[in-house]
Amino acid sequence: MLRYVHFAAVVAVPAYVLAADIDMTRMTCQSLFFEQPPESKAFITAINLQWFSGYYHGEAGLTSIDAEKQQKIAASVGQHCGLHRQDKVFDVYGRFFREIYQGRRANR
């Protein structure tokens, strides 16, 4: 069932977004949280955070997602990015993922 949700989300993304090559390791907090059009900001942010989640779950060899932990990560990333707009979301998400999922304190 979950695979269909992902498919529906990808289909809903405008074609110009799908055509762009985006280096996710270079995306800044500024570009993700503060430079999106207001009408699609929540959707674009959620899709990108979902990508980061999938990447870090894959790297950790985890095949299940804990919704509470995901909410904690998203809130932590949002708070951090509000104060550090030039930080790379890839790095910020990774630090909080390791801290929350693997019990390791992130180096900040």
Number of C-alpha atoms within 10 A of each C-alpha: 5 6 7 9 10 12 10 10 11 13 11 9 14 9 10 7 10 11 8 8 7 10 8 13 11 13 17 20 23 18 15 20 17 15 10 15 9 9 8 10 14 12 15 17 17 13 15 15 20 14 14 20 20 15 14 16 16 12 9 13 9 11 8 8 12 8 9 9 14 18 11 14 24 20 13 16 22 18 11 17 22 14 11 14 16 13 16 19 27 22 16 21 22 18 18 26 27 16 15 16 16 10 10 12 12 13 7 6
